[in-house]
Amino acid sequence: MFIAGTEFEGLSLNDIIKKTQGKEDKSAIFNNAAQVFNHTFYWNSMQSNGGGRPTGKIAQKITQAFGDYSKFIEAFSSATAT
C-alpha cells in the first residue's frame, strides 16, 4: 500500500517513525505512521488494566523533566486545556 516497494516495507512501525521524523520529503509517511501509533496507543490504554503509570525509561524522563508523575499530570492537563 503506502510503503509497498519503498525502503520502509517490512520495517516496524517504530522504525518507520524514527527513519522519517524530521524529513520533509517523508512527512506523509511519518504523519500516517505516527497516527497509527497514537491511535493504537490510545486504544490499548483504554482496555481493562490498560494505561497506568509509565515505567522504565519514560518514567525516568518524566521524573527528570517534571520532578514527579503528579507534576507531569498537572502540566499535561493544563496544556491540554489551553
C-alpha positions in Angstrom: 0.0 0.0 0.0 1.5 3.3 1.1 5.0 1.9 1.7 4.9 -1.1 -0.7 8.1 -1.1 -2.7 9.8 1.5 -0.6 12.7 1.3 1.8 10.2 1.2 4.6 8.4 -2.0 3.5 8.9 -4.7 6.2 10.0 -2.3 8.9 8.3 -2.0 12.2 6.0 1.0 12.9 8.5 2.4 15.4 11.4 2.1 12.8 9.3 3.9 10.2 8.6 6.7 12.5 12.3 7.0 13.5 13.5 7.0 9.9 11.0 9.5 8.7 10.8 12.0 11.6 12.0 15.5 10.6 12.4 14.6 6.9 10.3 16.9 4.8 10.2 14.6 1.8 8.9 11.8 4.1 6.4 13.8 6.0 3.3 12.0 4.6 4.8 8.6 5.7 5.7 10.0 9.1 2.3 11.5 9.7 0.4 8.3 8.7 2.7 6.1 10.8 2.5 8.4 13.8 -1.3 8.5 13.6 -1.4 4.7 13.6 0.9 4.6 16.6 -1.1 7.2 18.5 -4.4 5.5 17.9 -3.0 2.1 18.8 -1.5 3.5 22.0 -4.7 5.3 22.9 -7.0 2.3 22.5 -4.6 -0.1 24.2 -4.6 2.3 27.2 -8.4 2.2 27.3 -8.6 -1.6 27.8 -9.1 -3.2 31.2 -5.9 -2.7 33.2 -4.5 -0.6 30.3 -2.6 2.6 30.8 -1.4 3.3 34.3 1.8 4.9 35.4 4.6 4.7 33.0 7.7 2.6 33.9 11.2 2.3 32.8 13.0 5.0 30.7 9.8 7.0 30.1 9.1 7.2 33.9 12.7 8.3 34.4 12.4 11.0 31.8 9.1 12.3 33.3 10.8 12.5 36.8 13.8 14.3 35.3 11.6 16.8 33.4 8.8 17.4 36.0 10.0 16.2 39.3 7.4 13.5 39.7 4.5 11.9 38.0 1.8 14.1 39.7 3.5 17.3 38.4 3.6 15.8 34.9 -0.1 15.1 35.1 -0.8 18.6 36.3 1.3 20.1 33.4 -0.2 17.8 30.8 -3.7 18.6 32.0 -3.0 22.3 31.9 -1.5 22.1 28.4 -4.5 20.2 27.0 -6.9 22.7 28.5 -5.1 25.7 27.0 
